Amino acid sequence: MSVLICKNIETEGPGTIENYLKMVEIPYRVVELSAGEGLPDPEDFDTLVMMGGPMSVNDDVPYIRDEEKLVRDFASKGKKIFGVCLGAQIMAKALGARVYSGPQQEIGWYDIELTGDGLEDPLMRNMAMHPVVRDFWRRFKVFHWHGETFDIPVGAVRLASSQLYPNQAFRYGNNAYAFQFHIEVRDHMILEWLKEAPDFQKIKKDTENYYEEYLGRAGNFYKVFFT
């Protein structure tokens, strides 16, 4: 396996995804798209990962159009794809779905709940398993920071929802996963991103309470997806 990671802005890196790939010694390359770095030959990779960013997939950003083409190319060949936040929205648009502003921003630690299809998905079930007590939780806390959302592409299945946003995750085919929430985030990334937020103290407290469990859930997902 070789993983291509598309980074859309300097401050939103691959976080725990990169940590996991290093730990299990899976080759990967991070491409700094916002810094003008060009994409390598996609034939050299069998897995595509796309990170978040503050821009909209509907903005006139040439490298986002390039990522959409990558999604369609990887999907047509049955290769693995994983999109986080903006990366998930790029996946949705590339696969023919609409991306648009949501009812309000969703920022902080809030529950997602697995759908019926999510309960049937082995990767989502693995993430829903508590990493310490090994209990299965259909509903659990994840970290959000977004104001846009997407429709579910034709041919995809909805895997998770939240109170504000019904479309939090989908799977396209057998190998492509899109998460609106930030599974990749490190605790220090959260504190840096939101240090000027009016509710920073609450976010800091919630991060102290929820992060270690969240890190374990992310690892549960990675060890199945990146195989």
Secondary structure by P-SEA (a helix, b strand, c coil): cbbbbbbcccccccaaaaaaaaaaccccccccccccccccccccccbbbbbbcccccccccaaaaaaaaaaaaaaaaccbbbbccaaaaaaaaaabbbbbbcccccccbbbbbbcccccccaaaaaaaccccccccccbbbbbbbbcccccccccccccccccccccccccccccbbbbcccccccaaaaaaacccccaaaaaaaaaaccaaaaaaaaaaaaaaaac
